[in-house]
Amino acid sequence: MNVRNIETFQEALVCQYRDLIHEAILESETDHKTRMDIGKLNSKLRVICKAAQYDGLSDDVISNLIDEVVPTSKAA
């Protein structure tokens, strides 16, 4: 596999995990998107992190994705 293919694969993987994190947020929202089930979100994010590690994404990359996708008003 050449460097270009590896970079393209990594970019696709990052996009996939960004979508999974966004989906986890949507699934954790309750009451017409006015509340967030933090326990449910945390559980989903732990599973996503483990899968990302298995797929070869570093902890830094997945942490940055979570920081990008999780709204700060809902993360607190």
PDB file of N, CA, C, O and CB in Angstrom:
ATOM      1  N   MET A   1       0.856  -1.176   0.000  1.00  0.00           N
ATOM      2  CA  MET A   1       0.000   0.000   0.000  1.00  0.00           C
ATOM      3  C   MET A   1       0.899   1.234   0.000  1.00  0.00           C
ATOM      4  O   MET A   1       1.801   1.344   0.831  1.00  0.00           O
ATOM      5  CB  MET A   1      -0.972   0.000   1.231  1.00  0.00           C
ATOM      6  N   ASN A   2       0.663   2.146  -0.908  1.00  0.00           N
ATOM      7  CA  ASN A   2       1.512   3.337  -0.944  1.00  0.00           C
ATOM      8  C   ASN A   2       0.994   4.405   0.019  1.00  0.00           C
ATOM      9  O   ASN A   2      -0.091   4.283   0.588  1.00  0.00           O
ATOM     10  CB  ASN A   2       1.584   3.901  -2.374  1.00  0.00           C
ATOM     11  N   VAL A   3       1.794   5.446   0.182  1.00  0.00           N
ATOM     12  CA  VAL A   3       1.484   6.494   1.162  1.00  0.00           C
ATOM     13  C   VAL A   3       0.162   7.176   0.834  1.00  0.00           C
ATOM     14  O   VAL A   3      -0.617   7.474   1.739  1.00  0.00           O
ATOM     15  CB  VAL A   3       2.611   7.533   1.212  1.00  0.00           C
ATOM     16  N   ARG A   4      -0.101   7.425  -0.427  1.00  0.00           N
ATOM     17  CA  ARG A   4      -1.348   8.090  -0.842  1.00  0.00           C
ATOM     18  C   ARG A   4      -2.567   7.251  -0.457  1.00  0.00           C
ATOM     19  O   ARG A   4      -3.559   7.793   0.030  1.00  0.00           O
ATOM     20  CB  ARG A   4      -1.344   8.346  -2.368  1.00  0.00           C
ATOM     21  N   ASN A   5      -2.502   5.949  -0.669  1.00  0.00           N
ATOM     22  CA  ASN A   5      -3.614   5.071  -0.298  1.00  0.00           C
ATOM     23  C   ASN A   5      -3.818   5.037   1.211  1.00  0.00           C
ATOM     24  O   ASN A   5      -4.953   5.010   1.689  1.00  0.00           O
ATOM     25  CB  ASN A   5      -3.371   3.656  -0.820  1.00  0.00           C
ATOM     26  N   ILE A   6      -2.729   5.038   1.953  1.00  0.00           N
ATOM     27  CA  ILE A   6      -2.829   5.026   3.415  1.00  0.00           C
ATOM     28  C   ILE A   6      -3.468   6.320   3.907  1.00  0.00           C
ATOM     29  O   ILE A   6      -4.328   6.290   4.787  1.00  0.00           O
ATOM     30  CB  ILE A   6      -1.433   4.835   4.060  1.00  0.00           C
ATOM     31  N   GLU A   7      -3.056   7.461   3.344  1.00  0.00           N
ATOM     32  CA  GLU A   7      -3.634   8.743   3.740  1.00  0.00           C
ATOM     33  C   GLU A   7      -5.120   8.800   3.414  1.00  0.00           C
ATOM     34  O   GLU A   7      -5.918   9.285   4.216  1.00  0.00           O
ATOM     35  CB  GLU A   7      -2.902   9.894   3.050  1.00  0.00           C
ATOM     36  N   THR A   8      -5.490   8.303   2.239  1.00  0.00           N
ATOM     37  CA  THR A   8      -6.897   8.287   1.840  1.00  0.00           C
ATOM     38  C   THR A   8      -7.701   7.387   2.765  1.00  0.00           C
ATOM     39  O   THR A   8      -8.815   7.735   3.155  1.00  0.00           O
ATOM     40  CB  THR A   8      -7.042   7.819   0.385  1.00  0.00           C
ATOM     41  N   PHE A   9      -7.148   6.239   3.116  1.00  0.00           N
ATOM     42  CA  PHE A   9      -7.820   5.328   4.036  1.00  0.00           C
ATOM     43  C   PHE A   9      -8.005   5.981   5.400  1.00  0.00           C
ATOM     44  O   PHE A   9      -9.084   5.896   5.987  1.00  0.00           O
ATOM     45  CB  PHE A   9      -7.028   4.022   4.175  1.00  0.00           C
ATOM     46  N   GLN A  10      -6.952   6.636   5.912  1.00  0.00           N
ATOM     47  CA  GLN A  10      -7.039   7.316   7.206  1.00  0.00           C
ATOM     48  C   GLN A  10      -8.104   8.410   7.174  1.00  0.00           C
ATOM     49  O   GLN A  10      -8.873   8.552   8.125  1.00  0.00           O
ATOM     50  CB  GLN A  10      -5.675   7.914   7.592  1.00  0.00           C
ATOM     51  N   GLU A  11      -8.156   9.184   6.092  1.00  0.00           N
ATOM     52  CA  GLU A  11      -9.150  10.247   5.970  1.00  0.00           C
ATOM     53  C   GLU A  11     -10.566   9.669   5.967  1.00  0.00           C
ATOM     54  O   GLU A  11     -11.468  10.216   6.602  1.00  0.00           O
ATOM     55  CB  GLU A  11      -8.907  11.064   4.690  1.00  0.00           C
ATOM     56  N   ALA A  12     -10.750   8.573   5.259  1.00  0.00           N
ATOM     57  CA  ALA A  12     -12.064   7.929   5.216  1.00  0.00           C
ATOM     58  C   ALA A  12     -12.444   7.400   6.591  1.00  0.00           C
ATOM     59  O   ALA A  12     -13.601   7.492   7.000  1.00  0.00           O
ATOM     60  CB  ALA A  12     -12.075   6.786   4.185  1.00  0.00           C
ATOM     61  N   LEU A  13     -11.474   6.850   7.299  1.00  0.00           N
ATOM     62  CA  LEU A  13     -11.722   6.323   8.639  1.00  0.00           C
ATOM     63  C   LEU A  13     -12.103   7.443   9.599  1.00  0.00           C
ATOM     64  O   LEU A  13     -13.013   7.289  10.413  1.00  0.00           O
ATOM     65  CB  LEU A  13     -10.486   5.577   9.160  1.00  0.00           C
ATOM     66  N   VAL A  14     -11.408   8.563   9.501  1.00  0.00           N
ATOM     67  CA  VAL A  14     -11.719   9.714  10.353  1.00  0.00           C
ATOM     68  C   VAL A  14     -13.133  10.212  10.063  1.00  0.00           C
ATOM     69  O   VAL A  14     -13.879  10.518  10.993  1.00  0.00           O
ATOM     70  CB  VAL A  14     -10.688  10.853  10.135  1.00  0.00           C
ATOM     71  N   CYS A  15     -13.510  10.296   8.796  1.00  0.00           N
ATOM     72  CA  CYS A  15     -14.869  10.727   8.428  1.00  0.00           C
ATOM     73  C   CYS A  15     -15.915   9.756   8.977  1.00  0.00           C
ATOM     74  O   CYS A  15     -16.962  10.175   9.470  1.00  0.00           O
ATOM     75  CB  CYS A  15     -15.005  10.839   6.892  1.00  0.00           C
ATOM     76  N   GLN A  16     -15.628   8.472   8.889  1.00  0.00           N
ATOM     77  CA  GLN A  16     -16.552   7.456   9.385  1.00  0.00           C
ATOM     78  C   GLN A  16     -16.757   7.616  10.893  1.00  0.00           C
ATOM     79  O   GLN A  16     -17.888   7.563  11.377  1.00  0.00           O
ATOM     80  CB  GLN A  16     -16.027   6.041   9.059  1.00  0.00           C
ATOM     81  N   TYR A  17     -15.673   7.810  11.626  1.00  0.00           N
ATOM     82  CA  TYR A  17     -15.799   7.946  13.075  1.00  0.00           C
ATOM     83  C   TYR A  17     -16.435   9.275  13.463  1.00  0.00           C
ATOM     84  O   TYR A  17     -17.138   9.344  14.471  1.00  0.00           O
ATOM     85  CB  TYR A  17     -14.437   7.813  13.737  1.00  0.00           C
ATOM     86  N   ARG A  18     -16.207  10.322  12.692  1.00  0.00           N
ATOM     87  CA  ARG A  18     -16.878  11.602  12.944  1.00  0.00           C
ATOM     88  C   ARG A  18     -18.394  11.395  12.833  1.00  0.00           C
ATOM     89  O   ARG A  18     -19.158  11.890  13.661  1.00  0.00           O
ATOM     90  CB  ARG A  18     -16.387  12.707  11.936  1.00  0.00           C
ATOM     91  N   ASP A  19     -18.816  10.660  11.801  1.00  0.00           N
ATOM     92  CA  ASP A  19     -20.239  10.372  11.619  1.00  0.00           C
ATOM     93  C   ASP A  19     -20.788   9.521  12.763  1.00  0.00           C
ATOM     94  O   ASP A  19     -21.902   9.757  13.231  1.00  0.00           O
ATOM     95  CB  ASP A  19     -20.469   9.662  10.283  1.00  0.00           C
ATOM     96  N   LEU A  20     -20.018   8.538  13.215  1.00  0.00           N
ATOM     97  CA  LEU A  20     -20.466   7.684  14.326  1.00  0.00           C
ATOM     98  C   LEU A  20     -20.636   8.493  15.613  1.00  0.00           C
ATOM     99  O   LEU A  20     -21.581   8.269  16.368  1.00  0.00           O
ATOM    100  CB  LEU A  20     -19.465   6.535  14.558  1.00  0.00           C
ATOM    101  N   ILE A  21     -19.731   9.421  15.859  1.00  0.00           N
ATOM    102  CA  ILE A  21     -19.827  10.263  17.053  1.00  0.00           C
ATOM    103  C   ILE A  21     -21.059  11.159  16.959  1.00  0.00           C
ATOM    104  O   ILE A  21     -21.793  11.324  17.934  1.00  0.00           O
ATOM    105  CB  ILE A  21     -18.546  11.119  17.229  1.00  0.00           C
ATOM    106  N   HIS A  22     -21.277  11.728  15.790  1.00  0.00           N
ATOM    107  CA  HIS A  22     -22.455  12.576  15.586  1.00  0.00           C
ATOM    108  C   HIS A  22     -23.740  11.768  15.799  1.00  0.00           C
ATOM    109  O   HIS A  22     -24.690  12.245  16.420  1.00  0.00           O
ATOM    110  CB  HIS A  22     -22.439  13.195  14.164  1.00  0.00           C
ATOM    111  N   GLU A  23     -23.752  10.561  15.285  1.00  0.00           N
ATOM    112  CA  GLU A  23     -24.915   9.685  15.457  1.00  0.00           C
ATOM    113  C   GLU A  23     -25.134   9.345  16.932  1.00  0.00           C
ATOM    114  O   GLU A  23     -26.275   9.293  17.391  1.00  0.00           O
ATOM    115  CB  GLU A  23     -24.738   8.393  14.638  1.00  0.00           C
ATOM    116  N   ALA A  24     -24.063   9.116  17.669  1.00  0.00           N
ATOM    117  CA  ALA A  24     -24.169   8.823  19.103  1.00  0.00           C
ATOM    118  C   ALA A  24     -24.786  10.006  19.845  1.00  0.00           C
ATOM    119  O   ALA A  24     -25.576   9.822  20.771  1.00  0.00           O
ATOM    120  CB  ALA A  24     -22.781   8.486  19.694  1.00  0.00           C
ATOM    121  N   ILE A  25     -24.424  11.209  19.438  1.00  0.00           N
ATOM    122  CA  ILE A  25     -24.998  12.405  20.059  1.00  0.00           C
ATOM    123  C   ILE A  25     -26.492  12.472  19.788  1.00  0.00           C
ATOM    124  O   ILE A  25     -27.285  12.709  20.699  1.00  0.00           O
ATOM    125  CB  ILE A  25     -24.302  13.680  19.540  1.00  0.00           C
ATOM    126  N   LEU A  26     -26.874  12.263  18.540  1.00  0.00           N
ATOM    127  CA  LEU A  26     -28.295  12.318  18.185  1.00  0.00           C
ATOM    128  C   LEU A  26     -29.101  11.264  18.930  1.00  0.00           C
ATOM    129  O   LEU A  26     -30.225  11.526  19.357  1.00  0.00           O
ATOM    130  CB  LEU A  26     -28.472  12.136  16.681  1.00  0.00           C
ATOM    131  N   GLU A  27     -28.534  10.077  19.086  1.00  0.00           N
ATOM    132  CA  GLU A  27     -29.235   9.000  19.784  1.00  0.00           C
ATOM    133  C   GLU A  27     -29.323   9.256  21.291  1.00  0.00           C
ATOM    134  O   GLU A  27     -30.171   8.676  21.970  1.00  0.00           O
ATOM    135  CB  GLU A  27     -28.535   7.671  19.527  1.00  0.00           C
ATOM    136  N   SER A  28     -28.462  10.112  21.808  1.00  0.00           N
ATOM    137  CA  SER A  28     -28.441  10.390  23.248  1.00  0.00           C
ATOM    138  C   SER A  28     -29.301  11.586  23.634  1.00  0.00           C
ATOM    139  O   SER A  28     -29.502  11.852  24.819  1.00  0.00           O
ATOM    140  CB  SER A  28     -27.023  10.628  23.703  1.00  0.00           C
ATOM    141  N   GLU A  29     -29.805  12.302  22.647  1.00  0.00           N
ATOM    142  CA  GLU A  29     -30.655  13.449  22.937  1.00  0.00           C
ATOM    143  C   GLU A  29     -32.052  12.962  23.319  1.00  0.00           C
ATOM    144  O   GLU A  29     -32.555  11.974  22.783  1.00  0.00           O
ATOM    145  CB  GLU A  29     -30.719  14.410  21.720  1.00  0.00           C
ATOM    146  N   THR A  30     -32.662  13.680  24.256  1.00  0.00           N
ATOM    147  CA  THR A  30     -34.008  13.346  24.700  1.00  0.00           C
ATOM    148  C   THR A  30     -34.847  14.613  24.763  1.00  0.00           C
ATOM    149  O   THR A  30     -34.333  15.717  24.583  1.00  0.00           O
ATOM    150  CB  THR A  30     -33.979  12.639  26.075  1.00  0.00           C
ATOM    151  N   ASP A  31     -36.105  14.455  25.012  1.00  0.00           N
ATOM    152  CA  ASP A  31     -37.023  15.581  25.217  1.00  0.00           C
ATOM    153  C   ASP A  31     -36.892  16.656  24.133  1.00  0.00           C
ATOM    154  O   ASP A  31     -36.607  17.818  24.422  1.00  0.00           O
ATOM    155  CB  ASP A  31     -36.775  16.204  26.579  1.00  0.00           C
ATOM    156  N   HIS A  32     -37.102  16.250  22.909  1.00  0.00           N
ATOM    157  CA  HIS A  32     -37.084  17.197  21.785  1.00  0.00           C
ATOM    158  C   HIS A  32     -35.775  17.974  21.695  1.00  0.00           C
ATOM    159  O   HIS A  32     -35.764  19.177  21.432  1.00  0.00           O
ATOM    160  CB  HIS A  32     -38.240  18.172  21.910  1.00  0.00           C
ATOM    161  N   LYS A  33     -34.676  17.263  21.919  1.00  0.00           N
ATOM    162  CA  LYS A  33     -33.321  17.815  21.818  1.00  0.00           C
ATOM    163  C   LYS A  33     -33.023  18.904  22.841  1.00  0.00           C
ATOM    164  O   LYS A  33     -32.146  19.739  22.617  1.00  0.00           O
ATOM    165  CB  LYS A  33     -33.104  18.365  20.443  1.00  0.00           C
ATOM    166  N   THR A  34     -33.742  18.906  23.957  1.00  0.00           N
ATOM    167  CA  THR A  34     -33.460  19.892  25.003  1.00  0.00           C
ATOM    168  C   THR A  34     -32.599  19.303  26.112  1.00  0.00           C
ATOM    169  O   THR A  34     -32.069  20.042  26.943  1.00  0.00           O
ATOM    170  CB  THR A  34     -34.761  20.427  25.588  1.00  0.00           C
ATOM    171  N   ARG A  35     -32.456  17.992  26.134  1.00  0.00           N
ATOM    172  CA  ARG A  35     -31.660  17.326  27.168  1.00  0.00           C
ATOM    173  C   ARG A  35     -30.790  16.258  26.520  1.00  0.00           C
ATOM    174  O   ARG A  35     -31.083  15.738  25.443  1.00  0.00           O
ATOM    175  CB  ARG A  35     -32.574  16.700  28.263  1.00  0.00           C
ATOM    176  N   MET A  36     -29.704  15.957  27.230  1.00  0.00           N
ATOM    177  CA  MET A  36     -28.766  14.946  26.754  1.00  0.00           C
ATOM    178  C   MET A  36     -28.608  13.895  27.840  1.00  0.00           C
ATOM    179  O   MET A  36     -28.360  14.225  28.999  1.00  0.00           O
ATOM    180  CB  MET A  36     -27.388  15.577  26.379  1.00  0.00           C
ATOM    181  N   ASP A  37     -28.752  12.633  27.467  1.00  0.00           N
ATOM    182  CA  ASP A  37     -28.495  11.529  28.389  1.00  0.00           C
ATOM    183  C   ASP A  37     -26.987  11.284  28.372  1.00  0.00           C
ATOM    184  O   ASP A  37     -26.476  10.548  27.529  1.00  0.00           O
ATOM    185  CB  ASP A  37     -29.307  10.222  27.988  1.00  0.00           C
ATOM    186  N   ILE A  38     -26.291  11.906  29.308  1.00  0.00           N
ATOM    187  CA  ILE A  38     -24.834  11.870  29.340  1.00  0.00           C
ATOM    188  C   ILE A  38     -24.317  10.445  29.542  1.00  0.00           C
ATOM    189  O   ILE A  38     -23.310  10.062  28.946  1.00  0.00           O
ATOM    190  CB  ILE A  38     -24.307  12.782  30.448  1.00  0.00           C
ATOM    191  N   GLY A  39     -24.994   9.664  30.370  1.00  0.00           N
ATOM    192  CA  GLY A  39     -24.583   8.278  30.586  1.00  0.00           C
ATOM    193  C   GLY A  39     -24.640   7.473  29.301  1.00  0.00           C
ATOM    194  O   GLY A  39     -23.723   6.712  28.994  1.00  0.00           O
ATOM    195  N   LYS A  40     -25.711   7.641  28.560  1.00  0.00           N
ATOM    196  CA  LYS A  40     -25.873   6.941  27.287  1.00  0.00           C
ATOM    197  C   LYS A  40     -24.806   7.390  26.293  1.00  0.00           C
ATOM    198  O   LYS A  40     -24.210   6.564  25.602  1.00  0.00           O
ATOM    199  CB  LYS A  40     -27.279   7.186  26.708  1.00  0.00           C
ATOM    200  N   LEU A  41     -24.568   8.700  26.223  1.00  0.00           N
ATOM    201  CA  LEU A  41     -23.552   9.233  25.313  1.00  0.00           C
ATOM    202  C   LEU A  41     -22.170   8.715  25.695  1.00  0.00           C
ATOM    203  O   LEU A  41     -21.401   8.295  24.830  1.00  0.00           O
ATOM    204  CB  LEU A  41     -23.567  10.775  25.327  1.00  0.00           C
ATOM    205  N   ASN A  42     -21.857   8.743  26.976  1.00  0.00           N
ATOM    206  CA  ASN A  42     -20.554   8.270  27.444  1.00  0.00           C
ATOM    207  C   ASN A  42     -20.346   6.803  27.080  1.00  0.00           C
ATOM    208  O   ASN A  42     -19.266   6.410  26.640  1.00  0.00           O
ATOM    209  CB  ASN A  42     -20.427   8.462  28.963  1.00  0.00           C
ATOM    210  N   SER A  43     -21.376   6.011  27.266  1.00  0.00           N
ATOM    211  CA  SER A  43     -21.296   4.593  26.933  1.00  0.00           C
ATOM    212  C   SER A  43     -21.034   4.393  25.440  1.00  0.00           C
ATOM    213  O   SER A  43     -20.185   3.591  25.052  1.00  0.00           O
ATOM    214  CB  SER A  43     -22.587   3.877  27.343  1.00  0.00           C
ATOM    215  N   LYS A  44     -21.763   5.123  24.618  1.00  0.00           N
ATOM    216  CA  LYS A  44     -21.592   5.023  23.168  1.00  0.00           C
ATOM    217  C   LYS A  44     -20.191   5.487  22.740  1.00  0.00           C
ATOM    218  O   LYS A  44     -19.574   4.883  21.863  1.00  0.00           O
ATOM    219  CB  LYS A  44     -22.668   5.856  22.448  1.00  0.00           C
ATOM    220  N   LEU A  45     -19.698   6.559  23.364  1.00  0.00           N
ATOM    221  CA  LEU A  45     -18.371   7.065  23.015  1.00  0.00           C
ATOM    222  C   LEU A  45     -17.269   6.087  23.427  1.00  0.00           C
ATOM    223  O   LEU A  45     -16.255   5.973  22.738  1.00  0.00           O
ATOM    224  CB  LEU A  45     -18.135   8.424  23.676  1.00  0.00           C
ATOM    225  N   ARG A  46     -17.458   5.387  24.535  1.00  0.00           N
ATOM    226  CA  ARG A  46     -16.469   4.379  24.934  1.00  0.00           C
ATOM    227  C   ARG A  46     -16.377   3.262  23.904  1.00  0.00           C
ATOM    228  O   ARG A  46     -15.282   2.811  23.569  1.00  0.00           O
ATOM    229  CB  ARG A  46     -16.821   3.796  26.307  1.00  0.00           C
ATOM    230  N   VAL A  47     -17.520   2.818  23.403  1.00  0.00           N
ATOM    231  CA  VAL A  47     -17.532   1.772  22.379  1.00  0.00           C
ATOM    232  C   VAL A  47     -16.858   2.273  21.098  1.00  0.00           C
ATOM    233  O   VAL A  47     -16.082   1.554  20.469  1.00  0.00           O
ATOM    234  CB  VAL A  47     -18.984   1.317  22.083  1.00  0.00           C
ATOM    235  N   ILE A  48     -17.163   3.499  20.730  1.00  0.00           N
ATOM    236  CA  ILE A  48     -16.569   4.090  19.530  1.00  0.00           C
ATOM    237  C   ILE A  48     -15.049   4.201  19.695  1.00  0.00           C
ATOM    238  O   ILE A  48     -14.306   3.909  18.758  1.00  0.00           O
ATOM    239  CB  ILE A  48     -17.187   5.485  19.245  1.00  0.00           C
ATOM    240  N   CYS A  49     -14.588   4.617  20.862  1.00  0.00           N
ATOM    241  CA  CYS A  49     -13.145   4.739  21.110  1.00  0.00           C
ATOM    242  C   CYS A  49     -12.441   3.398  20.996  1.00  0.00           C
ATOM    243  O   CYS A  49     -11.365   3.308  20.404  1.00  0.00           O
ATOM    244  CB  CYS A  49     -12.892   5.337  22.489  1.00  0.00           C
ATOM    245  N   LYS A  50     -13.035   2.363  21.555  1.00  0.00           N
ATOM    246  CA  LYS A  50     -12.441   1.030  21.467  1.00  0.00           C
ATOM    247  C   LYS A  50     -12.377   0.558  20.017  1.00  0.00           C
ATOM    248  O   LYS A  50     -11.375  -0.019  19.593  1.00  0.00           O
ATOM    249  CB  LYS A  50     -13.241   0.029  22.315  1.00  0.00           C
ATOM    250  N   ALA A  51     -13.438   0.801  19.261  1.00  0.00           N
ATOM    251  CA  ALA A  51     -13.453   0.405  17.857  1.00  0.00           C
ATOM    252  C   ALA A  51     -12.409   1.189  17.059  1.00  0.00           C
ATOM    253  O   ALA A  51     -11.748   0.637  16.179  1.00  0.00           O
ATOM    254  CB  ALA A  51     -14.850   0.618  17.257  1.00  0.00           C
ATOM    255  N   ALA A  52     -12.267   2.469  17.372  1.00  0.00           N
ATOM    256  CA  ALA A  52     -11.283   3.305  16.675  1.00  0.00           C
ATOM    257  C   ALA A  52      -9.865   2.816  16.954  1.00  0.00           C
ATOM    258  O   ALA A  52      -9.032   2.776  16.049  1.00  0.00           O
ATOM    259  CB  ALA A  52     -11.428   4.779  17.099  1.00  0.00           C
ATOM    260  N   GLN A  53      -9.593   2.449  18.189  1.00  0.00           N
ATOM    261  CA  GLN A  53      -8.278   1.909  18.527  1.00  0.00           C
ATOM    262  C   GLN A  53      -8.030   0.621  17.753  1.00  0.00           C
ATOM    263  O   GLN A  53      -6.935   0.408  17.234  1.00  0.00           O
ATOM    264  CB  GLN A  53      -8.162   1.657  20.047  1.00  0.00           C
ATOM    265  N   TYR A  54      -9.026  -0.222  17.675  1.00  0.00           N
ATOM    266  CA  TYR A  54      -8.916  -1.480  16.939  1.00  0.00           C
ATOM    267  C   TYR A  54      -8.634  -1.218  15.457  1.00  0.00           C
ATOM    268  O   TYR A  54      -7.879  -1.954  14.821  1.00  0.00           O
ATOM    269  CB  TYR A  54     -10.205  -2.308  17.099  1.00  0.00           C
ATOM    270  N   ASP A  55      -9.248  -0.167  14.918  1.00  0.00           N
ATOM    271  CA  ASP A  55      -9.058   0.182  13.509  1.00  0.00           C
ATOM    272  C   ASP A  55      -7.761   0.945  13.256  1.00  0.00           C
ATOM    273  O   ASP A  55      -7.419   1.223  12.107  1.00  0.00           O
ATOM    274  CB  ASP A  55     -10.226   1.005  13.025  1.00  0.00           C
ATOM    275  N   GLY A  56      -7.041   1.281  14.317  1.00  0.00           N
ATOM    276  CA  GLY A  56      -5.738   1.902  14.156  1.00  0.00           C
ATOM    277  C   GLY A  56      -5.697   3.412  14.305  1.00  0.00           C
ATOM    278  O   GLY A  56      -4.671   4.027  14.015  1.00  0.00           O
ATOM    279  N   LEU A  57      -6.786   4.024  14.751  1.00  0.00           N
ATOM    280  CA  LEU A  57      -6.767   5.462  15.005  1.00  0.00           C
ATOM    281  C   LEU A  57      -6.174   5.712  16.387  1.00  0.00           C
ATOM    282  O   LEU A  57      -6.477   4.998  17.343  1.00  0.00           O
ATOM    283  CB  LEU A  57      -8.200   6.072  14.897  1.00  0.00           C
ATOM    284  N   SER A  58      -5.340   6.714  16.478  1.00  0.00           N
ATOM    285  CA  SER A  58      -4.712   7.028  17.766  1.00  0.00           C
ATOM    286  C   SER A  58      -5.728   7.667  18.708  1.00  0.00           C
ATOM    287  O   SER A  58      -6.762   8.182  18.280  1.00  0.00           O
ATOM    288  CB  SER A  58      -3.498   7.968  17.567  1.00  0.00           C
ATOM    289  N   ASP A  59      -5.413   7.620  19.982  1.00  0.00           N
ATOM    290  CA  ASP A  59      -6.276   8.239  20.996  1.00  0.00           C
ATOM    291  C   ASP A  59      -6.411   9.739  20.748  1.00  0.00           C
ATOM    292  O   ASP A  59      -7.481  10.312  20.957  1.00  0.00           O
ATOM    293  CB  ASP A  59      -5.717   7.983  22.412  1.00  0.00           C
ATOM    294  N   ASP A  60      -5.326  10.374  20.302  1.00  0.00           N
ATOM    295  CA  ASP A  60      -5.364  11.814  20.023  1.00  0.00           C
ATOM    296  C   ASP A  60      -6.356  12.142  18.914  1.00  0.00           C
ATOM    297  O   ASP A  60      -7.103  13.115  19.014  1.00  0.00           O
ATOM    298  CB  ASP A  60      -3.973  12.317  19.639  1.00  0.00           C
ATOM    299  N   VAL A  61      -6.364  11.337  17.864  1.00  0.00           N
ATOM    300  CA  VAL A  61      -7.271  11.591  16.737  1.00  0.00           C
ATOM    301  C   VAL A  61      -8.714  11.453  17.186  1.00  0.00           C
ATOM    302  O   VAL A  61      -9.537  12.316  16.882  1.00  0.00           O
ATOM    303  CB  VAL A  61      -6.981  10.624  15.568  1.00  0.00           C
ATOM    304  N   ILE A  62      -9.035  10.395  17.896  1.00  0.00           N
ATOM    305  CA  ILE A  62     -10.424  10.181  18.314  1.00  0.00           C
ATOM    306  C   ILE A  62     -10.840  11.231  19.347  1.00  0.00           C
ATOM    307  O   ILE A  62     -11.987  11.676  19.342  1.00  0.00           O
ATOM    308  CB  ILE A  62     -10.604   8.756  18.894  1.00  0.00           C
ATOM    309  N   SER A  63      -9.928  11.627  20.227  1.00  0.00           N
ATOM    310  CA  SER A  63     -10.241  12.685  21.198  1.00  0.00           C
ATOM    311  C   SER A  63     -10.536  14.004  20.496  1.00  0.00           C
ATOM    312  O   SER A  63     -11.466  14.720  20.869  1.00  0.00           O
ATOM    313  CB  SER A  63      -9.080  12.867  22.188  1.00  0.00           C
ATOM    314  N   ASN A  64      -9.745  14.318  19.484  1.00  0.00           N
ATOM    315  CA  ASN A  64      -9.979  15.540  18.712  1.00  0.00           C
ATOM    316  C   ASN A  64     -11.317  15.488  17.988  1.00  0.00           C
ATOM    317  O   ASN A  64     -12.020  16.496  17.912  1.00  0.00           O
ATOM    318  CB  ASN A  64      -8.850  15.759  17.704  1.00  0.00           C
ATOM    319  N   LEU A  65     -11.675  14.321  17.456  1.00  0.00           N
ATOM    320  CA  LEU A  65     -12.965  14.178  16.791  1.00  0.00           C
ATOM    321  C   LEU A  65     -14.109  14.403  17.769  1.00  0.00           C
ATOM    322  O   LEU A  65     -15.083  15.086  17.451  1.00  0.00           O
ATOM    323  CB  LEU A  65     -13.084  12.795  16.149  1.00  0.00           C
ATOM    324  N   ILE A  66     -13.988  13.832  18.946  1.00  0.00           N
ATOM    325  CA  ILE A  66     -15.034  14.014  19.959  1.00  0.00           C
ATOM    326  C   ILE A  66     -15.145  15.488  20.329  1.00  0.00           C
ATOM    327  O   ILE A  66     -16.247  16.024  20.442  1.00  0.00           O
ATOM    328  CB  ILE A  66     -14.736  13.161  21.222  1.00  0.00           C
ATOM    329  N   ASP A  67     -13.995  16.142  20.516  1.00  0.00           N
ATOM    330  CA  ASP A  67     -14.008  17.568  20.848  1.00  0.00           C
ATOM    331  C   ASP A  67     -14.646  18.402  19.744  1.00  0.00           C
ATOM    332  O   ASP A  67     -15.339  19.380  20.025  1.00  0.00           O
ATOM    333  CB  ASP A  67     -12.592  18.059  21.109  1.00  0.00           C
ATOM    334  N   GLU A  68     -14.414  18.019  18.484  1.00  0.00           N
ATOM    335  CA  GLU A  68     -14.994  18.742  17.346  1.00  0.00           C
ATOM    336  C   GLU A  68     -16.503  18.554  17.263  1.00  0.00           C
ATOM    337  O   GLU A  68     -17.240  19.500  16.988  1.00  0.00           O
ATOM    338  CB  GLU A  68     -14.348  18.282  16.044  1.00  0.00           C
ATOM    339  N   VAL A  69     -16.954  17.335  17.502  1.00  0.00           N
ATOM    340  CA  VAL A  69     -18.351  16.989  17.221  1.00  0.00           C
ATOM    341  C   VAL A  69     -19.281  17.256  18.396  1.00  0.00           C
ATOM    342  O   VAL A  69     -20.405  17.717  18.195  1.00  0.00           O
ATOM    343  CB  VAL A  69     -18.449  15.539  16.830  1.00  0.00           C
ATOM    344  N   VAL A  70     -18.838  16.976  19.617  1.00  0.00           N
ATOM    345  CA  VAL A  70     -19.693  17.146  20.794  1.00  0.00           C
ATOM    346  C   VAL A  70     -19.839  18.639  21.082  1.00  0.00           C
ATOM    347  O   VAL A  70     -18.846  19.323  21.333  1.00  0.00           O
ATOM    348  CB  VAL A  70     -19.105  16.391  22.037  1.00  0.00           C
ATOM    349  N   PRO A  71     -21.055  19.138  21.048  1.00  0.00           N
ATOM    350  CA  PRO A  71     -21.260  20.561  21.360  1.00  0.00           C
ATOM    351  C   PRO A  71     -20.838  20.875  22.785  1.00  0.00           C
ATOM    352  O   PRO A  71     -21.175  20.127  23.703  1.00  0.00           O
ATOM    353  CB  PRO A  71     -22.729  20.953  21.155  1.00  0.00           C
ATOM    354  N   THR A  72     -20.113  21.956  22.988  1.00  0.00           N
ATOM    355  CA  THR A  72     -19.602  22.280  24.322  1.00  0.00           C
ATOM    356  C   THR A  72     -20.722  22.526  25.308  1.00  0.00           C
ATOM    357  O   THR A  72     -20.575  22.215  26.490  1.00  0.00           O
ATOM    358  CB  THR A  72     -18.699  23.495  24.263  1.00  0.00           C
ATOM    359  N   SER A  73     -21.840  23.076  24.857  1.00  0.00           N
ATOM    360  CA  SER A  73     -22.946  23.324  25.789  1.00  0.00           C
ATOM    361  C   SER A  73     -23.563  22.029  26.286  1.00  0.00           C
ATOM    362  O   SER A  73     -24.152  21.996  27.367  1.00  0.00           O
ATOM    363  CB  SER A  73     -24.015  24.179  25.125  1.00  0.00           C
ATOM    364  N   LYS A  74     -23.432  20.959  25.504  1.00  0.00           N
ATOM    365  CA  LYS A  74     -23.981  19.669  25.906  1.00  0.00           C
ATOM    366  C   LYS A  74     -22.944  18.786  26.592  1.00  0.00           C
ATOM    367  O   LYS A  74     -23.305  17.829  27.276  1.00  0.00           O
ATOM    368  CB  LYS A  74     -24.547  18.951  24.702  1.00  0.00           C
ATOM    369  N   ALA A  75     -21.668  19.093  26.418  1.00  0.00           N
ATOM    370  CA  ALA A  75     -20.622  18.283  27.009  1.00  0.00           C
ATOM    371  C   ALA A  75     -20.404  18.599  28.473  1.00  0.00           C
ATOM    372  O   ALA A  75     -19.818  17.797  29.200  1.00  0.00           O
ATOM    373  CB  ALA A  75     -19.345  18.469  26.258  1.00  0.00           C
ATOM    374  N   ALA A  76     -20.862  19.746  28.913  1.00  0.00           N
ATOM    375  CA  ALA A  76     -20.635  20.148  30.308  1.00  0.00           C
ATOM    376  C   ALA A  76     -21.606  19.490  31.241  1.00  0.00           C
ATOM    377  O   ALA A  76     -21.553  19.719  32.449  1.00  0.00           O
ATOM    378  CB  ALA A  76     -20.735  21.646  30.455  1.00  0.00           C
TER     379      ALA A  76
END
